[in-house]
Amino acid sequence: MASAVTTKAPLEKRLSKAKTTLILDHPFVGTIALNMPIVIVTGEMEKLIPTAATDGKQVMFNRNFCDPLTDAQLLFLVAHECMHPMLEHTFRRGTRDHYKFNAAADFVINQLLSDEGIGTFIPGGCLDKKIYEKGGGTSEGIYNILPDMPKAQQLYGVIGGKGGTPYDQILDGGRTAAENGQLAAEWKVTTAQAAQAAKMAGKLSANMERVVGEILQPKVDWRDVLRRFVEKCKNDTRTYARPNRRFLPHGMYTPSVSGEAIGEIAIAIDCSGSIDERQLNEFAAEIRAIKEDSNPLLMHVLYFDSEVCHYDRFERDDDLHIEPHGGGGTAFSPVFRYLDKIDATPVACIFLTDLYCSDFGPPTPYPTLWVSTAADKAPWGEVVMMNKQKK
């Protein structure tokens, strides 16, 4: 008797089955998938999308890539594509390298799906626990540790572990920033509904509940707080150094009024070792923004651990250079003593720190803002938390 030959069902039916399986077994991701129309690309689009892709509104699959996959692998792929817009990957790439950001996002999603036991990982993709953890489990964090490389070059073995290459594409759909903002808001609603459906079915894992919380929980952007804090330090000054041009044609020499004037400002950077490079880079960017936007009369930049390790001062016409120094314990009072020693009279002081310290010293006569990466309380001054990065 001839042996029976089994053939796979058409891709359309297999993709529909994958959605159904997700709804029954993994209702959170399944509800997400219900909101994503599926398109099987044909013709010239097959060259543009050789594997799979999503633009935040639909999922596109290439039959040549998908047909050889097992049902479990196809299930994994469908879930993978639906996770991209949920995690806002289609909206927040910005000016980052497309391929590299795609890889970073894939490391996040593939780890989440593997931890959840959804389908079977497709060999060759981006999955490496070491890279995931080293990048802090976020797309931006992983992006920062991945090397720059040609698109055709694999990540395999570059950063330890197995690495891999992205087997899909994250597309922005040619939308404007406003349109992306609207679509991202719609996805938050979809995510909340999906989480509620999974909870009612008793099938929302603690890990996924945490991820949903990070997506939905409204956060105060520490950068906005920082800028508002600096704004408060501005004062309305009148100066004859820059006469009011409006009245010069009339022979009237009057002082100009500037609401943009800022005196001295002190910025203290915790270099005790518990602040990572990504956070230091973020804060360095904000320091530059303060100088460019507000141009203080004088900027005192202090690098400290248990003492002040290095000090720089920048006047209005100076170029700003940020280079961390230190690596020991943590103490805040030496910063204030150092400012007194150099006769600094800041209108405000800003700290970047994890706030893991008991040596705050006495309250200062000028306002102090603690931009914290960890603890959320200080005995005095204003505390703002640096946002935890999204997945």
Number of C-alpha atoms within 10 A of each C-alpha: 3 4 5 6 5 6 6 12 10 10 17 13 11 18 21 13 15 23 23 18 16 23 19 14 14 21 25 27 26 23 24 24 25 15 14 19 10 18 15 17 21 13 7 8 13 18 11 14 19 19 19 26 23 27 20 25 17 16 19 24 26 21 18 13 14 20 15 11 15 15 18 14 19 23 24 22 27 25 24 24 26 25 24 24 25 23 24 21 26 24 23 18 18 12 7 12 12 15 19 23 24 25 27 30 29 30 29 27 26 26 18 21 20 14 11 14 12 22 22 18 21 17 11 15 21 29 27 19 17 15 23 24 13 13 21 16 23 21 27 20 22 24 20 16 14 17 11 13 11 9 12 8 9 16 23 16 10 12 15 11 13 17 23 20 23 24 19 22 23 25 18 18 13 9 13 10 12 9 12 19 14 11 18 21 14 12 22 19 13 16 22 17 15 23 24 17 18 23 15 11 14 10 17 22 15 9 12 18 15 11 15 20 13 16 20 14 9 8 12 12 13 16 17 10 16 18 15 11 18 20 16 12 20 17 14 10 13 16 12 11 9 13 16 16 13 11 13 11 8 8 7 12 15 17 16 16 16 14 11 15 17 24 17 20 23 23 20 21 26 30 26 21 13 16 18 11 13 14 15 19 14 12 19 19 12 15 20 16 13 18 19 12 11 19 20 23 15 21 25 20 22 24 25 27 22 20 21 23 16 13 15 13 15 18 15 14 9 11 9 17 13 16 10 18 18 18 17 16 16 24 21 22 17 18 27 19 14 15 16 11 9 8 9 16 16 20 19 21 23 22 22 24 28 20 23 17 14 12 13 17 15 10 13 12 10 13 17 20 21 24 25 22 20 16 15 16 15 16 11 15 15 15 20 20 22 23 14 13 13 15 24
